[in-house]
Amino acid sequence: MKYKRLNHENCKQIPIGMIPKEWEVCSLGDESITDLIMGQSPPSATYNDKEQGLPFLQGNAEFGEMYPSPILSCSQPTKLSERNDVLLSVRAPVGDVNITPYRLCIGRGLAAIRPKKNKLNYLFLFYSLKFGSKIFESLSMGSTFKAIRKEEVEKFQLPLPPLPEQQKIAEILSTVDKAIEKANENIVKTDRLKKGLMQVLLTKGIGHKEFKETEIGKIPKKWEVVRIEKLGDVITGKTPPTSNSVYWNGNIPFITPVDIHDTKFVYETERKITTKGIQKVGKVLPKDTVLVVCIGSTIGKVALTFKESITNQQINAIITNNIVSHYIYYAISLISAFLKSFSGTAAVPIIKKSLFEKLRLALPAFPEQQKISEILSTVDKKLELLRNKKERFERIKKSLMNDLLTGKRRVKYE
């Protein structure tokens, strides 16, 4: 990929940033560049899920990364969006952008921007609006329900490089998008494989012929049913006083539910505590401790500590005793949705420690715990590599959008 570097002495300022002086600037309301179609919702009685009429988008609820997936149709469409129009969300959340994949009807939550083909490349328009989405947010009106009017959309200033340069920029960014899409497809496929393996390995084991009925379902005859309290020490976390700085900004990870993501381990935390902070809250959790969120909206999230850590009071930790902690991580992950049913109907969902300790898991002998953990860990390592790959592509795309859409780096298109 070849670039020419932008000389910043030859720039001009527009809302999205500095752009080359030789680039034109247009507004979305310029009828020589675009047609702007504000959506209008048809009568609700005409909505249907039987594909009668045209596909219908009321707002951005069915937006994807680039293309929407309409669920409803309407038999009496009003405002229409044609293939390769760029769709802009004009009601909360404001500024989301997609591309019309085929002719459809748009409701009042959307605007369709139709570029004139001899002036503006639709993919370049899509990426430019995506890059400038925060500007639309700043223009939105209303204290509780954000929206932007047609007048605000029309005023949006768009950089307009020569059409061949637009096409080259769009080609580069769409190539990165395809790589992100492929990585995401592989993540979905691998995650589906992991869930299937967990269902089989954690209920049927490896090579078993005889099974028995238990209070938690059918399991191999040689397996046990064990309460969590028998697995090792169960510890509820604690938060050092946040008003005292002597406890904070140390080097010991302080894990809260927001630090637990899709990864098996908690690698980074938003906050860290000092050795004095540890003395205030008690025992340090060793590497490979099992963490389970038991208070709040994310009950059932599970992870392992990557190194010595402390948790807050929303998390119960299991320091296993002569049991493979990775196996327990997978066993609890399998029932994470089930855990939510134990949280009751309180405003703040909670599984009390006394109840958590009484939960039962199926437990094979130690060698089989190891084998099951090794199989699932292999899939998890692949998932982690794929997620890292996707994140790398996303960083590349963000950097390219910042450089190419403002002309900081000029593509050679001749």
One Martini backbone bead per residue (centre of mass of N, CA, C, O) as a GRO file, in nm:
protein
  414
    1MET     BB    1   0.092   0.038   0.027
    2LYS     BB    2   0.069   0.369  -0.096
    3TYR     BB    3   0.196   0.693   0.017
    4LYS     BB    4   0.126   1.035   0.080
    5ARG     BB    5   0.231   1.291   0.258
    6LEU     BB    6   0.110   1.540   0.444
    7ASN     BB    7   0.122   1.889   0.421
    8HIS     BB    8   0.030   2.105   0.680
    9GLU     BB    9   0.055   2.381   0.519
   10ASN     BB   10  -0.186   2.248   0.319
   11CYS     BB   11  -0.448   2.334   0.503
   12LYS     BB   12  -0.785   2.274   0.636
   13GLN     BB   13  -1.065   2.344   0.840
   14ILE     BB   14  -1.282   2.104   0.984
   15PRO     BB   15  -1.469   1.933   1.210
   16ILE     BB   16  -1.290   1.656   1.160
   17GLY     BB   17  -1.044   1.841   1.057
   18MET     BB   18  -0.767   1.831   0.880
   19ILE     BB   19  -0.729   1.919   0.532
   20PRO     BB   20  -0.668   1.942   0.223
   21LYS     BB   21  -0.689   2.213   0.014
   22GLU     BB   22  -0.772   2.045  -0.256
   23TRP     BB   23  -1.006   1.973  -0.112
   24GLU     BB   24  -1.322   1.950  -0.090
   25VAL     BB   25  -1.634   2.095   0.044
   26CYS     BB   26  -1.933   1.952   0.176
   27SER     BB   27  -2.273   1.915   0.213
   28LEU     BB   28  -2.548   1.711   0.270
   29GLY     BB   29  -2.741   1.947   0.132
   30ASP     BB   30  -2.606   1.906  -0.139
   31GLU     BB   31  -2.770   1.834  -0.441
   32SER     BB   32  -2.500   1.768  -0.614
   33ILE     BB   33  -2.421   1.520  -0.408
   34THR     BB   34  -2.705   1.477  -0.253
   35ASP     BB   35  -2.973   1.289  -0.114
   36LEU     BB   36  -3.227   1.363   0.135
   37ILE     BB   37  -3.399   1.115   0.342
   38MET     BB   38  -3.655   1.129   0.556
   39GLY     BB   39  -3.814   0.950   0.765
   40GLN     BB   40  -4.136   0.755   0.772
   41SER     BB   41  -4.385   0.619   0.943
   42PRO     BB   42  -4.601   0.393   0.906
   43PRO     BB   43  -4.863   0.236   0.980
   44SER     BB   44  -4.876  -0.006   1.223
   45ALA     BB   45  -5.087  -0.195   1.068
   46THR     BB   46  -4.856  -0.259   0.833
   47TYR     BB   47  -4.710  -0.437   1.003
   48ASN     BB   48  -4.487  -0.731   0.950
   49ASP     BB   49  -4.365  -1.098   0.953
   50LYS     BB   50  -4.447  -1.188   0.621
   51GLU     BB   51  -4.323  -1.020   0.380
   52GLN     BB   52  -4.517  -0.772   0.339
   53GLY     BB   53  -4.366  -0.595   0.118
   54LEU     BB   54  -4.129  -0.409   0.278
   55PRO     BB   55  -3.870  -0.364   0.436
   56PHE     BB   56  -3.831  -0.246   0.789
   57LEU     BB   57  -3.695   0.061   0.942
   58GLN     BB   58  -3.721   0.253   1.230
   59GLY     BB   59  -3.416   0.210   1.313
   60ASN     BB   60  -3.105   0.088   1.472
   61ALA     BB   61  -3.170  -0.201   1.598
   62GLU     BB   62  -3.071  -0.360   1.307
   63PHE     BB   63  -2.787  -0.296   1.312
   64GLY     BB   64  -2.471  -0.338   1.197
   65GLU     BB   65  -2.159  -0.287   1.096
   66MET     BB   66  -2.297  -0.220   0.785
   67TYR     BB   67  -2.563  -0.401   0.787
   68PRO     BB   68  -2.887  -0.460   0.800
   69SER     BB   69  -3.163  -0.665   0.973
   70PRO     BB   70  -3.465  -0.701   0.903
   71ILE     BB   71  -3.780  -0.805   1.052
   72LEU     BB   72  -3.976  -0.618   0.921
   73SER     BB   73  -4.268  -0.521   0.748
   74CYS     BB   74  -4.447  -0.319   0.493
   75SER     BB   75  -4.746  -0.259   0.297
   76GLN     BB   76  -4.710   0.084   0.333
   77PRO     BB   77  -4.481   0.249   0.212
   78THR     BB   78  -4.301   0.549   0.220
   79LYS     BB   79  -4.000   0.586   0.282
   80LEU     BB   80  -3.717   0.530   0.069
   81SER     BB   81  -3.442   0.297   0.036
   82GLU     BB   82  -3.165   0.241  -0.149
   83ARG     BB   83  -2.918   0.091  -0.273
   84ASN     BB   84  -2.636   0.241  -0.116
   85ASP     BB   85  -2.737   0.385   0.097
   86VAL     BB   86  -2.695   0.597   0.374
   87LEU     BB   87  -2.754   0.534   0.710
   88LEU     BB   88  -2.900   0.755   0.964
   89SER     BB   89  -2.919   0.817   1.294
   90VAL     BB   90  -3.169   1.063   1.442
   91ARG     BB   91  -3.211   0.881   1.691
   92ALA     BB   92  -3.175   0.733   1.965
   93PRO     BB   93  -2.886   0.677   1.882
   94VAL     BB   94  -2.682   0.909   1.750
   95GLY     BB   95  -2.484   0.832   1.438
   96ASP     BB   96  -2.548   0.583   1.318
   97VAL     BB   97  -2.417   0.352   1.058
   98ASN     BB   98  -2.535   0.239   0.732
   99ILE     BB   99  -2.623   0.012   0.464
  100THR     BB  100  -2.819  -0.041   0.200
  101PRO     BB  101  -2.888  -0.363   0.059
  102TYR     BB  102  -3.189  -0.278  -0.012
  103ARG     BB  103  -3.495  -0.216  -0.064
  104LEU     BB  104  -3.655   0.015   0.174
  105CYS     BB  105  -3.809   0.113   0.472
  106ILE     BB  106  -3.816   0.426   0.659
  107GLY     BB  107  -3.820   0.566   0.952
  108ARG     BB  108  -3.792   0.842   1.175
  109GLY     BB  109  -3.496   0.732   1.283
  110LEU     BB  110  -3.413   0.794   0.976
  111ALA     BB  111  -3.163   0.852   0.722
  112ALA     BB  112  -3.110   0.895   0.369
  113ILE     BB  113  -2.803   0.888   0.179
  114ARG     BB  114  -2.764   0.988  -0.168
  115PRO     BB  115  -2.522   0.954  -0.382
  116LYS     BB  116  -2.355   1.093  -0.641
  117LYS     BB  117  -2.170   0.898  -0.847
  118ASN     BB  118  -1.990   1.147  -0.980
  119LYS     BB  119  -1.896   1.250  -0.662
  120LEU     BB  120  -1.982   0.996  -0.459
  121ASN     BB  121  -1.882   0.747  -0.257
  122TYR     BB  122  -2.054   0.538  -0.052
  123LEU     BB  123  -1.817   0.429   0.124
  124PHE     BB  124  -1.690   0.697   0.189
  125LEU     BB  125  -1.939   0.808   0.328
  126PHE     BB  126  -1.962   0.597   0.548
  127TYR     BB  127  -1.680   0.647   0.681
  128SER     BB  128  -1.714   0.951   0.732
  129LEU     BB  129  -1.964   0.927   0.922
  130LYS     BB  130  -1.835   0.742   1.126
  131PHE     BB  131  -1.602   0.939   1.199
  132GLY     BB  132  -1.839   1.183   1.258
  133SER     BB  133  -2.051   1.087   1.483
  134LYS     BB  134  -1.992   1.290   1.725
  135ILE     BB  135  -2.113   1.536   1.588
  136PHE     BB  136  -2.407   1.442   1.600
  137GLU     BB  137  -2.422   1.424   1.905
  138SER     BB  138  -2.369   1.737   1.951
  139LEU     BB  139  -2.644   1.816   1.781
  140SER     BB  140  -2.831   1.701   1.967
  141MET     BB  141  -3.157   1.701   2.099
  142GLY     BB  142  -3.245   1.677   2.413
  143SER     BB  143  -3.237   1.552   2.740
  144THR     BB  144  -3.375   1.247   2.703
  145PHE     BB  145  -3.424   1.274   2.376
  146LYS     BB  146  -3.232   1.221   2.113
  147ALA     BB  147  -3.203   1.453   1.826
  148ILE     BB  148  -3.205   1.523   1.469
  149ARG     BB  149  -3.234   1.741   1.221
  150LYS     BB  150  -3.225   1.815   0.896
  151GLU     BB  151  -3.053   2.073   0.926
  152GLU     BB  152  -2.810   1.930   1.065
  153VAL     BB  153  -2.746   1.731   0.842
  154GLU     BB  154  -2.699   1.940   0.610
  155LYS     BB  155  -2.441   2.082   0.762
  156PHE     BB  156  -2.260   1.861   0.720
  157GLN     BB  157  -1.917   1.826   0.674
  158LEU     BB  158  -1.744   1.708   0.377
  159PRO     BB  159  -1.496   1.554   0.244
  160LEU     BB  160  -1.368   1.595  -0.117
  161PRO     BB  161  -1.219   1.407  -0.295
  162PRO     BB  162  -1.134   1.261  -0.548
  163LEU     BB  163  -1.294   0.995  -0.666
  164PRO     BB  164  -1.048   0.797  -0.688
  165GLU     BB  165  -0.965   0.844  -0.390
  166GLN     BB  166  -1.218   0.749  -0.257
  167GLN     BB  167  -1.207   0.460  -0.372
  168LYS     BB  168  -0.935   0.382  -0.241
  169ILE     BB  169  -1.012   0.429   0.053
  170ALA     BB  170  -1.254   0.233   0.054
  171GLU     BB  171  -1.091  -0.019  -0.023
  172ILE     BB  172  -0.905  -0.029   0.222
  173LEU     BB  173  -1.125  -0.032   0.450
  174SER     BB  174  -1.285  -0.283   0.340
  175THR     BB  175  -1.053  -0.484   0.371
  176VAL     BB  176  -1.039  -0.464   0.680
  177ASP     BB  177  -1.337  -0.539   0.732
  178LYS     BB  178  -1.312  -0.828   0.617
  179ALA     BB  179  -1.107  -0.923   0.829
  180ILE     BB  180  -1.292  -0.876   1.072
  181GLU     BB  181  -1.524  -1.058   0.979
  182LYS     BB  182  -1.358  -1.320   0.965
  183ALA     BB  183  -1.269  -1.322   1.260
  184ASN     BB  184  -1.560  -1.328   1.375
  185GLU     BB  185  -1.646  -1.594   1.249
  186ASN     BB  186  -1.426  -1.762   1.398
  187ILE     BB  187  -1.522  -1.696   1.681
  188VAL     BB  188  -1.808  -1.812   1.660
  189LYS     BB  189  -1.722  -2.100   1.581
  190THR     BB  190  -1.537  -2.157   1.829
  191ASP     BB  191  -1.750  -2.098   2.050
  192ARG     BB  192  -1.941  -2.322   1.960
  193LEU     BB  193  -1.742  -2.552   2.009
  194LYS     BB  194  -1.698  -2.504   2.310
  195LYS     BB  195  -1.994  -2.543   2.402
  196GLY     BB  196  -2.019  -2.832   2.298
  197LEU     BB  197  -1.785  -2.955   2.463
  198MET     BB  198  -1.888  -2.880   2.743
  199GLN     BB  199  -2.154  -3.040   2.735
  200VAL     BB  200  -2.011  -3.315   2.705
  201LEU     BB  201  -1.764  -3.323   2.911
  202LEU     BB  202  -1.947  -3.214   3.175
  203THR     BB  203  -2.160  -3.483   3.147
  204LYS     BB  204  -1.988  -3.744   3.002
  205GLY     BB  205  -1.703  -3.724   2.934
  206ILE     BB  206  -1.444  -3.985   2.892
  207GLY     BB  207  -1.541  -4.302   2.794
  208HIS     BB  208  -1.825  -4.355   2.901
  209LYS     BB  209  -2.095  -4.612   2.971
  210GLU     BB  210  -2.186  -4.529   3.260
  211PHE     BB  211  -2.481  -4.406   3.432
  212LYS     BB  212  -2.639  -4.148   3.646
  213GLU     BB  213  -2.877  -4.027   3.856
  214THR     BB  214  -2.915  -3.688   3.968
  215GLU     BB  215  -2.977  -3.371   4.099
  216ILE     BB  216  -2.806  -3.265   3.816
  217GLY     BB  217  -2.822  -3.526   3.659
  218LYS     BB  218  -2.664  -3.696   3.417
  219ILE     BB  219  -2.379  -3.906   3.499
  220PRO     BB  220  -2.115  -4.059   3.553
  221LYS     BB  221  -2.078  -4.317   3.773
  222LYS     BB  222  -1.778  -4.216   3.885
  223TRP     BB  223  -1.895  -3.966   3.970
  224GLU     BB  224  -1.944  -3.672   4.154
  225VAL     BB  225  -2.128  -3.479   4.396
  226VAL     BB  226  -2.035  -3.134   4.470
  227ARG     BB  227  -1.986  -2.894   4.677
  228ILE     BB  228  -1.832  -2.594   4.675
  229GLU     BB  229  -1.727  -2.607   4.978
  230LYS     BB  230  -1.543  -2.878   4.895
  231LEU     BB  231  -1.319  -2.746   4.697
  232GLY     BB  232  -1.254  -2.510   4.917
  233ASP     BB  233  -1.198  -2.182   4.946
  234VAL     BB  234  -1.443  -1.934   5.026
  235ILE     BB  235  -1.423  -1.591   4.904
  236THR     BB  236  -1.512  -1.270   4.994
  237GLY     BB  237  -1.476  -0.972   4.902
  238LYS     BB  238  -1.301  -0.645   4.946
  239THR     BB  239  -1.305  -0.290   5.009
  240PRO     BB  240  -1.115  -0.046   5.039
  241PRO     BB  241  -1.097   0.261   5.130
  242THR     BB  242  -1.132   0.518   4.893
  243SER     BB  243  -1.034   0.775   5.077
  244ASN     BB  244  -0.758   0.611   5.099
  245SER     BB  245  -0.458   0.634   4.923
  246VAL     BB  246  -0.277   0.409   5.062
  247TYR     BB  247  -0.452   0.165   4.909
  248TRP     BB  248  -0.372   0.294   4.629
  249ASN     BB  249  -0.180   0.253   4.344
  250GLY     BB  250  -0.052  -0.012   4.304
  251ASN     BB  251   0.025  -0.379   4.206
  252ILE     BB  252  -0.256  -0.500   4.288
  253PRO     BB  253  -0.513  -0.651   4.170
  254PHE     BB  254  -0.854  -0.516   4.141
  255ILE     BB  255  -1.142  -0.706   4.122
  256THR     BB  256  -1.420  -0.659   3.911
  257PRO     BB  257  -1.676  -0.714   3.699
  258VAL     BB  258  -1.553  -0.516   3.471
  259ASP     BB  259  -1.286  -0.716   3.441
  260ILE     BB  260  -1.485  -0.929   3.323
  261HIS     BB  261  -1.477  -1.112   3.035
  262ASP     BB  262  -1.427  -1.344   2.770
  263THR     BB  263  -1.194  -1.427   2.916
  264LYS     BB  264  -1.044  -1.648   3.128
  265PHE     BB  265  -0.866  -1.417   3.218
  266VAL     BB  266  -0.741  -1.163   3.434
  267TYR     BB  267  -0.517  -0.924   3.318
  268GLU     BB  268  -0.682  -0.654   3.381
  269THR     BB  269  -0.727  -0.350   3.578
  270GLU     BB  270  -0.851  -0.048   3.679
  271ARG     BB  271  -0.741  -0.134   3.967
  272LYS     BB  272  -0.505  -0.087   4.243
  273ILE     BB  273  -0.325  -0.212   4.521
  274THR     BB  274  -0.169  -0.221   4.816
  275THR     BB  275  -0.028  -0.366   5.086
  276LYS     BB  276  -0.220  -0.210   5.277
  277GLY     BB  277  -0.475  -0.305   5.136
  278ILE     BB  278  -0.441  -0.602   5.201
  279GLN     BB  279  -0.447  -0.573   5.514
  280LYS     BB  280  -0.748  -0.469   5.509
  281VAL     BB  281  -0.887  -0.736   5.344
  282GLY     BB  282  -0.663  -0.974   5.329
  283LYS     BB  283  -0.648  -1.226   5.123
  284VAL     BB  284  -0.462  -1.351   4.873
  285LEU     BB  285  -0.503  -1.448   4.547
  286PRO     BB  286  -0.411  -1.686   4.357
  287LYS     BB  287  -0.335  -1.829   4.096
  288ASP     BB  288  -0.625  -1.981   3.958
  289THR     BB  289  -0.861  -1.849   4.069
  290VAL     BB  290  -1.199  -1.865   4.115
  291LEU     BB  291  -1.444  -1.647   3.964
  292VAL     BB  292  -1.769  -1.519   4.095
  293VAL     BB  293  -2.046  -1.350   4.023
  294CYS     BB  294  -2.302  -1.252   4.298
  295ILE     BB  295  -2.343  -0.937   4.224
  296GLY     BB  296  -2.565  -0.815   4.008
  297SER     BB  297  -2.611  -0.802   3.655
  298THR     BB  298  -2.344  -1.024   3.627
  299ILE     BB  299  -2.433  -1.284   3.710
  300GLY     BB  300  -2.203  -1.564   3.632
  301LYS     BB  301  -1.942  -1.461   3.597
  302VAL     BB  302  -1.624  -1.602   3.481
  303ALA     BB  303  -1.288  -1.661   3.624
  304LEU     BB  304  -0.930  -1.617   3.631
  305THR     BB  305  -0.645  -1.571   3.778
  306PHE     BB  306  -0.324  -1.457   3.662
  307LYS     BB  307  -0.265  -1.335   3.948
  308GLU     BB  308  -0.225  -1.190   4.218
  309SER     BB  309  -0.528  -1.100   4.406
  310ILE     BB  310  -0.821  -0.890   4.438
  311THR     BB  311  -1.160  -0.847   4.552
  312ASN     BB  312  -1.471  -0.770   4.563
  313GLN     BB  313  -1.800  -0.822   4.704
  314GLN     BB  314  -1.919  -0.946   4.420
  315ILE     BB  315  -1.703  -1.177   4.471
  316ASN     BB  316  -1.642  -1.521   4.451
  317ALA     BB  317  -1.382  -1.728   4.572
  318ILE     BB  318  -1.190  -2.025   4.458
  319ILE     BB  319  -0.965  -2.221   4.645
  320THR     BB  320  -0.842  -2.497   4.552
  321ASN     BB  321  -0.837  -2.856   4.664
  322ASN     BB  322  -0.719  -3.099   4.477
  323ILE     BB  323  -0.822  -2.927   4.223
  324VAL     BB  324  -0.902  -2.828   3.910
  325SER     BB  325  -0.964  -2.504   3.842
  326HIS     BB  326  -1.034  -2.519   3.539
  327TYR     BB  327  -1.269  -2.710   3.570
  328ILE     BB  328  -1.443  -2.523   3.750
  329TYR     BB  329  -1.467  -2.298   3.550
  330TYR     BB  330  -1.627  -2.467   3.338
  331ALA     BB  331  -1.857  -2.572   3.520
  332ILE     BB  332  -1.969  -2.285   3.588
  333SER     BB  333  -2.005  -2.179   3.300
  334LEU     BB  334  -2.232  -2.384   3.223
  335ILE     BB  335  -2.422  -2.247   3.480
  336SER     BB  336  -2.450  -1.932   3.463
  337ALA     BB  337  -2.752  -1.899   3.390
  338PHE     BB  338  -2.858  -2.058   3.641
  339LEU     BB  339  -2.757  -1.859   3.863
  340LYS     BB  340  -2.968  -1.628   3.815
  341SER     BB  341  -3.212  -1.788   3.950
  342PHE     BB  342  -3.082  -1.732   4.253
  343SER     BB  343  -3.116  -1.398   4.283
  344GLY     BB  344  -3.392  -1.310   4.244
  345THR     BB  345  -3.603  -0.986   4.272
  346ALA     BB  346  -3.417  -0.780   4.338
  347ALA     BB  347  -3.273  -0.488   4.253
  348VAL     BB  348  -3.018  -0.646   4.365
  349PRO     BB  349  -2.869  -0.904   4.270
  350ILE     BB  350  -2.824  -1.217   4.474
  351ILE     BB  351  -2.576  -1.452   4.600
  352LYS     BB  352  -2.530  -1.598   4.868
  353LYS     BB  353  -2.278  -1.761   5.011
  354SER     BB  354  -2.445  -1.993   5.142
  355LEU     BB  355  -2.567  -2.074   4.862
  356PHE     BB  356  -2.318  -2.104   4.685
  357GLU     BB  357  -2.188  -2.341   4.856
  358LYS     BB  358  -2.443  -2.544   4.781
  359LEU     BB  359  -2.363  -2.585   4.514
  360ARG     BB  360  -2.352  -2.824   4.243
  361LEU     BB  361  -2.105  -3.053   4.109
  362ALA     BB  362  -1.944  -3.231   3.869
  363LEU     BB  363  -1.687  -3.489   3.963
  364PRO     BB  364  -1.406  -3.610   3.865
  365ALA     BB  365  -1.125  -3.732   3.844
  366PHE     BB  366  -0.827  -3.582   3.826
  367PRO     BB  367  -0.732  -3.679   3.540
  368GLU     BB  368  -1.000  -3.589   3.398
  369GLN     BB  369  -0.988  -3.295   3.466
  370GLN     BB  370  -0.731  -3.243   3.303
  371LYS     BB  371  -0.827  -3.333   3.021
  372ILE     BB  372  -1.067  -3.141   2.996
  373SER     BB  373  -0.905  -2.879   3.038
  374GLU     BB  374  -0.710  -2.914   2.796
  375ILE     BB  375  -0.918  -2.911   2.571
  376LEU     BB  376  -1.054  -2.632   2.643
  377SER     BB  377  -0.789  -2.463   2.648
  378THR     BB  378  -0.725  -2.488   2.347
  379VAL     BB  379  -0.975  -2.329   2.255
  380ASP     BB  380  -0.918  -2.072   2.419
  381LYS     BB  381  -0.651  -1.999   2.278
  382LYS     BB  382  -0.779  -1.959   2.003
  383LEU     BB  383  -0.975  -1.736   2.086
  384GLU     BB  384  -0.761  -1.534   2.179
  385LEU     BB  385  -0.617  -1.504   1.907
  386LEU     BB  386  -0.867  -1.405   1.751
  387ARG     BB  387  -0.925  -1.153   1.925
  388ASN     BB  388  -0.650  -1.021   1.882
  389LYS     BB  389  -0.676  -1.000   1.578
  390LYS     BB  390  -0.926  -0.822   1.571
  391GLU     BB  391  -0.807  -0.588   1.739
  392ARG     BB  392  -0.581  -0.524   1.540
  393PHE     BB  393  -0.763  -0.448   1.301
  394GLU     BB  394  -0.916  -0.219   1.454
  395ARG     BB  395  -0.667  -0.041   1.495
  396ILE     BB  396  -0.597  -0.007   1.200
  397LYS     BB  397  -0.863   0.122   1.113
  398LYS     BB  398  -0.856   0.369   1.297
  399SER     BB  399  -0.592   0.482   1.180
  400LEU     BB  400  -0.682   0.498   0.882
  401MET     BB  401  -0.922   0.686   0.917
  402ASN     BB  402  -0.762   0.923   1.036
  403ASP     BB  403  -0.568   0.951   0.782
  404LEU     BB  404  -0.751   0.922   0.515
  405LEU     BB  405  -1.009   1.117   0.590
  406THR     BB  406  -0.785   1.374   0.628
  407GLY     BB  407  -0.503   1.342   0.456
  408LYS     BB  408  -0.241   1.259   0.610
  409ARG     BB  409  -0.275   1.026   0.400
  410ARG     BB  410  -0.198   0.968   0.067
  411VAL     BB  411  -0.320   0.813  -0.201
  412LYS     BB  412  -0.239   0.625  -0.481
  413TYR     BB  413  -0.459   0.639  -0.786
  414GLU     BB  414  -0.298   0.646  -1.080
   0.00000   0.00000   0.00000
